[in-house]
């Protein structure tokens, strides 16, 4: 992917219409890269499970999680964007070696979860076309590799994640309209929830900005040269809009499932999301689910691969060709693992979840420490105090998420 090779942010704002249009296109791509990275197979499963369990009350958990996500992502994107440095580079400047610890955590989690993304793409092609999941997963991986090998890979990634992101939202909205959800009841629960599930809130936060996801769009902007104080407004708009896009998809999926559940349909215990789409629109609904799952999975493959490699390479010392080959190798290795074992073993998922859970508070702490104490890395930018306060308060929740992610590992050895 084409990258900027200047580690320091630019000091003059773009003046030409072409530059402004290029910035807008890059910003849109970064927003959707982050959003579609969050909207993976696990996103669909989580949303369906909690909707079945909580009903309309799940609306409150969605609303609260969106507010927390915005508070954290605003800080991450702004610090990375203004400093002109990737998250792991900032980590190494805060404490020597810390950035490589962050990269190691992200690499392990990314490898394991990307096996699940490839598996999800295979299941999507099965529901969509009746194709064997292994063949569908392999073909999807080849498509993802082809995107990164294309002549203008950066532009290709930006456009594909936007198109597939919008496609997922529109198709899911169609199912939501067909299922006839009790919208009024859901809206009441946003303000006056019938029950509050802290587990649902924390799970959604971890699923939306955990692991590599919160860094995906920020690193994409950085690699495209959208850095520096003059781009603060663009960076802020992009960070908030990325979460809003994810929230819109979460809401329409929630309403689609809620309509089916409120209508008395029994979704069983397996493949609940697929069953809900089918209950709402018959065979057409099942095919639509296949398209949505495939689009969610392949964009997550793209996001996971791109961001993981951005954590283990240098913007200034690694060539574009080397980065591309590493991305291709990452996708190939995870696809081969899927073909050999079918899906990531539960034990590996537990460990990967723990690494992702630990990365979140460490990474956010690095970001907030730079904003609070390392003005030298922010090139004279005066960081808003209110944003720091909001960020540190939200950071406390990431500690809770980290503790919860480690507990299953402890249980394995107890």
N, C-alpha and C positions, 0 to 999 in steps of 0.2 A: 504494500500500500504506500502511496506517496506520502512523504512525511516532511515536516519542517526540520531543518538541521541546526537551527539557531536556538541554543538553550535559554537565552535570555529573551524576555518579551519585547515586542516592538514598542517604540515610544511615540509613534505618530498614528493617529487614527486614519483609517482608510478613507479616501476622498472620492474615488471613482465609483460610478454606478456599477461597474463590473465587479469591483472588489466587494461592494455592499451586497450585490446579488450572490456572489460566491460565499460570503459570510452567512447569509440567510440559508443557503442550501446546505452548508456544512452544519449549521446550528440545527436545522431540521433533521439531518441525518444523525447527529449526535443524540438528539432527544429520542428519536425512535430506536437508535441502537440500544440506549439504556432501557427504554420501555419494553422493547421486544426481548431483550435479554432477561428481564424480569418475568415476562409472560411466556414461561416455558411449560412443559408437561406438569411439573410440580405445582405451578400456579393454578392450573386448571383443576388438578386433584384437590388442592387445599380449599379452593373456593367452593367446589362442589360439596366436599365433606362438611365444611362448617355451615353451609346453607342448609343441608339436610339436618344437621344437629340443632342449629339455632333458629332456623326459619327467618322471619323478618327482622329479628333482633340482631342478626349478623350485620345489618346496615350500620349500626353504631360502631362496631369493631372496624369496619371498612373506613368510616369517616375519621376515627381517631388515628388509625394507622397512617392515613394519607397526611395528616397534619405532622405527625412525628417524622415521616419520611421526608417531607419538605424541609423540616428544620435541619435534618442531618445532611441532606443532599445539597442544600444551599451553601453550607459551609465547605463541603468537600469540593464542589465544583469551583467555588470562588477562590479558595486557597490554591488549588492546582492551577487554575486559569491565570490568576494574577502573578503567582510565583514563576510560572513557566516551567515547572518541574513536575514529573510524575510522582505518584504517591510513594513509591519505594525509594526514589531519590531523596525525597523530603525525609523519609524515615532514616536513611543513612546520615543525613545532615543533623538530625536531632540526636541520634545515638548511633555511632559507627556499628554497622552490621545489622541494625534493626530492620532496615529496608529489605535486606536479603532474607530475614526471617519472615517478613510479610510476603515476599515473593514465593518462598517455599510453601507457606500455608496455602496461598492462592493456587499454586501449581498443583498441589496434591488434591485440593478440593475440586479444582477445575477439571483435572483428568477424570476423576471418578464421576462427577456429575455430568460431564460431557458424554460419557457412555450412556447415561440415562437420556440425554437429549437425542442421541442417535437412535436409541431404542424407541423414543417417542415419535421420531420421524417415521420409523418403520411401522409403528402402530397406526399412525395417521394415514399412510398409504394403504394399509389394510382396510381401514374403515372407508376410505375414499374410493379406492379402486379394486379392493379385494386382492391386493398384491401381498405375497408372502412378506412378513415384517422384516426378515433378514435381508431380502432383496431390496425392499423399499428403503431400509436404513442405509444400505450400501450405496444405492443410487442417490439418495439425498446427500450423503457425504461427498460423493463425486461432484454433485452440483455445487456444494459449498466450496470445495477445493477449486472448482472451475472459476468461481467468483473471485477468489483471491489471486488466481493466476491470470485473470483478465488484464488487459493493457492498462486500464484505469481502474484499478481495484478499489481505491478509496471512493470514487464516484459511484461505482457499481454497488458497493456495500451500502452507501447512504441511500441510494434509490430503492434498492431491494427491501431494506428494512422498513422504509416508509410505506411502500406499496403493500407489503405483506402485513404490516401493522394495521393499516387502514382496512385491509380485507378482513382481518380477524374481527375487528370491531364491528364492521358492517354486517357480516354474516351472523355474529352472535346477537347483534341487535335485532336482526330478523327473527331469530329463534325466540328472543325475549318478547317481541310483539306477538308472535304466534302462541306463546305459552300463556299469555294473559296474566301477568303477575299482579298481586295486590300492591300497587305502587303507593297508594295512600298509607297503607299499614307500614310499608318500608320507610317512608318519609317520617312518620311519627316516631319510629324507633331510632331514627338518627338523633332526635332530641330527647325522647323519653323511652329509652330501651326497656323492653320487657325483661331482659336479662343481660348482664355484662359478663363477657368472657375475656379475662386477661390473657388466657392462653391463645385465643383467636387473634387478639391484637398483636401480641409479641410474635406469633407465627407469621402474620402478614408482614410485619416490619422486616423480619429476617428474610422472608421470601422475596421482598421487593428490593431491598438495598444490601442484603447480605452477600458475603463472598466478593466476587469480582464486579457485581452488578453496578454498585454505586460509582465505580471508577470508569466504567465502560465509556460513557458519553464524555466525561471530563478528559480522558486520555485521547479520545477521538478529536476533540476540539484542539487539544494541545498539539497533536501530530499534524493538524491542518493549519497551524499558525494562528489560531484565534486565541491569543493570550495577551496579558497586559492589562493595566488599569483602564485603558480606553475601551476595553471590551467587557467591563464589569456588567453593564446593563444587558448585553447579549448573553453573558454567562448566567446571570441571574434568571433571565427569562427562560433560557434553555433548561436550567436545573429544575425549576418549578414546573414547567410544561411537561418535562419527561415524566415526572411523578403523576401529573394530572392525566396524561395519556394512559399510564398504567392503571390509574384509578378508574378511568372511564371503562376500560376493558373489564376491570374487576366488577364494576357496577352492572354492566350489561350482562355479564356471565352470571352474576348473582341473581339478577331479575329473571333471566332465562330459566335457571334451575328452580327459583322460588315459585314461579308460575306453575311448573310441573308438580312440585311438592305440595303446594297449596291446593292443587286440583285433586290430590289424593293418590297420585301415582306412586307405586312402589318401585324404587330404583334399585332394589337389591343391595348387595354388599360389594360387588365387583363391577367395574366399568360404569360407575354411577353417572358420570358426565355423558358418556355415549348413550346410556339408557334414557337420560333426560332429554337429550336432543332428539332421539328417536320418538319418545313419547310426545314431544311437542309437534313434530312435523313428519312423522313416519320415516320411510326410507330416505326421503330427501334430507330430513334432519340428521340421519346417521352419516350421510355423505358430507353434509355441511360440517359436522363434527370432525370428520376425517380431514377436511381442508384446514379447519381451525387448528387442530392438533398438529398437523404437519407444518403449517406456517409458524406456529409457536415453537416447535422443536427446531426447525432448521435455522430460524433467526437466533435462537439460543445457542446453537452450534457456532454460528458466525460470531456472536457476541463473546461467548466463552473463549473461543480460540484466539480472537483478536486481542482481548484484554489480558489473557494469561501470558501471551507472548510479549505484550507491552510491559509486563512486570519483570521479565527475565532478559530483556534486551535494553540497550542504551539508545536514546534518540540521536546521539551524536557520533557514537562509535560503531553502531551496527548498521550495515548497509540494508537498503530496501530489499534486495534479493535474499539476504540472509533471513530477514524478518519473515518474508513470504514463505521461504522454505520451512521455517520453524512452524508457521501456522499450518502449512500443508501437512507436515509431520505430526503435529498435534492431532489434527483431525483424523489422519490415517491410523495413528496408534489407538485412539479411542474407538474408532470404527472396527478395527481388527479385534479389539477386546470384546466389543459387542457381538461380533460374529462368532467368536470362540466361546463366550460364556453366556450370551443371550441378554444379560443385564448385570449391572454392578451388584455383587453379593451384599447382603444386608450388613455384614461386618464392615465392609469397605465404606458403605454409605454412612454408617455410624461415625467412623473415623473422619471421613470427609466433612460431615456435618460439624464435627467438633473443631476441625481446623478452620472452617468457614466462620463458625461462631466465635472463635478466638481472634480471628483476623479483624472482625468488625470493631470491637472496642479498641484494639491496638491501632488500627488504621485511623479511626476517627480521633483517637487521642493525639496521634501524630499531627493530624490536620489542625486540630484545635490548639495544640501547643505552638505550632508555627504561627497561627493567627494571633495567639495571646502573647507569646514571648519572643518570637523571631521576626521582628519587623525588618531586619536586614534581608530576609528572604522574600519579603513582600514588596521590595523596591519602593519604600516610602508610602505605600498605600495605608491609609488610616482605616483600620477594620472596624465596622460598626459594633459597638458594645452590646447592643440588644441581640445581635446575631450570635455573638459569643455566648451570652447567657443562655439563649435558647439552645445552642449547640451543646453546651456542657450539661444542661438538664436532660436533653434527649440522650446524651452519651451514657447517663446512668442506666438507662433502659438496656443499652447494649451490653452492660456488665451482666445484667440478669439473663440476657439471651446467651451470653458466653457460658455462664454457669449451667444453664439448662442444656446446652449443646455438649458439655463435657460429661454430664451425669450418665448418659447411655454408655460411654466408654468405661466409666468406673464400674457400671453394672456388669459389663462383659467379663470383668476380672474378679468380681465379688463372688 
